[in-house]
Amino acid sequence: MNQDQQALIESVAQDVRARMAGDSSHDWWHILRVWNMAKHLCGVEKADTFMVELGALLHDVADWKFHEGDEAVGPRVASEILTEHHVESRVIEHISEIISTISFKGAGVATPMRTLEGQIVQDADRLDAIGAIGIARTFAYGGAKNRTMYDPDHKPTLHQTKEEYFHNNGATINHFYEKLLLLKDRMNTDAAKAIAQGRHQFMETYLQEFLNEWGGTK
């Protein structure tokens, strides 16, 4: 990146930080982790750093989960921010496309990314949804939404449409089976796939311990 692009990145980062006031599962620190991971993956995969960093910074600036399921709000707000910063239209279109496609929308719903830059941002976001951080974020979000921690009488559902997934209100533990444990096999880049292996294993170990303790066997 040149100096002008770097200055713009820093300015957008300040703008995004000022806007992120959600619960701790989707706050500025989530953005910062995804930003850092995206930069790491970008260095390995040799993608356009400017596009990757903007996509990572703006990917959750207006998440549909906190806007009544409105999938259009994220790309719209990101476009407004980039327009205010006088970013050229082709960059805005690319970032909007990344944000429109990034989210997991159900076990039976494909969400392919067209560009390497989009794949990297998607991978970075999904890596933050698994492992130790992913576990913490999942319970933070469940608590914010007043969801039951676990109910053995209600089994996980592998949603086949985004409408089913968007309207799901199941127990927090079910979310591991409905999304988090599926992400390892949905990584795009080799660099992300390698990182996902260890984080996935950590979640499996955690879930086994959770269920053992729940059942009173340990």
N, C-alpha and C positions, 0 to 999 in steps of 0.2 A: 504493500500500500504506500501511496505517497503521503506527504505531510497533510495535505488538505483532507484526504480521506480519513486519516487517523484523527484529525481534529473533529471531523464530523461524527465519527464513531464515539468519541468521548462525549460530545454534546448530546447525542442520542441516548447514550447510557445514562446521563444525568436526567434527561427528560423521562426515560422509562422508570428510573428509580423513584422519581417523585410521584409517579402514578401507581406504583405497586403497593397497595395497602390491603391485600387479601390475607387470608389465614396463612400459616407458616408452610402449607403445602404448595402454595402458589404465590410466593412473595418475591422480593428482590433477590434474596439469597438463592432461590431456585434459578432465577434468571442468570445470576452471576455464575453459578455452577455450570449451567448449560453453556454459557458464553465461553468459559474456560475450557470445558471439554470440547466444544466445537472448534476452538482454536487448535487444540491438541490434535484432533482428528484431521483437521484441515492441513496441518503440517505434515502428517503422514500420507494423506491421500492426494496432496498437491492440487487443491481446488482454489477458487477465487476467494481470497481471504476477506475482502471487502464485503462481498455478498454474504458469506458465511457469518461474519460477525453481526451484520445488520439483521439477518434472519434470526440468529440466536437471541439478540437483544429484544427483538419485537415479537417473538413467537407467541408469547402469552400476555401481551399488553392488554388484551381484552378477551379473555378466555370465555368460550361459549358456556362453560359450566357455571359461570357467575353472571351470565347475561341471558337467563331464561332459554338456553339452548339455541341462541341466535348465532349461527355459524358465520354470518356475514360481518359481525361487529369487529372481529379481530383484524381481518384485512382492511376494513374501512378505517379503523383508528390508526393502524400502522401507516396507511397511505396518507392520512392527514398529517401525521408526525413528519413523515419523509418529505411531504410537500412543503411543510413549514420550514424545513431545512434545505429547501431548494435542490432536492435530489432529482436527477433526471428520470424521465418517465419509464425508460426500459428497466431501470433498477427497481423502481416502485412496483412495476408489474411482476418482476421476478420475486421480490419479497412477498408480495400479496399472494402469489401462487404457492410459495412455500408455506405460509401461514394457513392458507385454505386447505392444504393437503396434510399437514403435519399430524393431526390428532388421530389417535386410535378410535375407531368407531364401531367396534364389536368384533368378536372372534371370527365371524363369517364375512367381514367386510374388508376388502383389499384397499390399501391406501398407498399406492406406489408413487414415488417421487420421480419426476421427470429429469431433474438435474442432479449432478454430483453435489452441488452446494446444498440443495434441498435434502438430499440423503444424509449429509453430514449433520445438518441441524436436527433432522428427525432422529437420527441415532443418538445425538447428544441429549436430546430431550428424553428419549426412552431409556437411556442409561441412568438418568436421574430418577427414573420411576422404579428401578430395581435395586437390589442389594440393600445394605444397611440404611442408606438415605431413603430408598424407595419404601422400605417398611415404615420408617418414621413418618414419611409424607402421607402414606396411606391411612395411618391411624389419625394423623392430624386432620386430614380432610374428612374422614368419617366422623370424628368428633365435632367438627365444625358444622356438619350436616345432620347431627344428632342420629347417626346410624348405629344400629346394634353392632357390638363388636363381633359377636359370633352367635349363630343360632343353628345348632345341628339339625333342626327340623326343616330348615330351608336350604336346599342344595344350590350350588352355583349354576348359572345358566350361560351357555355359550351363545350369545346373542348373534342372530343372523342378519339383522338389519341395524342401521344406525338409530332408527326410531326406538327399537327395543332397548338398545344400549343407553341412549340418552335418557330414557325414562326409568331406568333401573334404579332401585333404591334398596338393594339388598345389603346384607351384613358386610362389614369391612373385610373379614376373612374371605368371603366369597370373591372379592375383587382380585385377590391373588390368582385364583383359578380362572376368572373371567377375563383377565388382562395381563397381569404382571408376569405370570409364568409363561405366557405366550410370546413375550417380547424378545427373548433370546433368539428365536428363530425368525424374527422379523427385522433384524438389524440389516442394514444395507452394505456397510463397508467392512472390509476385513479387520481393520483396526478396532471397530466397535464390537464385532463378533468376538474377538479375543477377550476384550474387557468384560463382555456380557457373561461369559462362561463362569467366571468366579462369582459374580454378583448373583447369578441365577442359583448357583449351588448354595450360596449363603441363605437365600430365601427358602430353599427346600429344607435345609437344616433347621431354620427357624420355625417353619410351619410344623415340622415333625415334633419339635420340642413343645410348641404351643399346644398341639393336639394331645400330646402325652400328658402335659400338665392339666389340660382341661379335663381329660378323662380320669385324672387321679392316679395315673400309673407311674409317675415319677415325682 
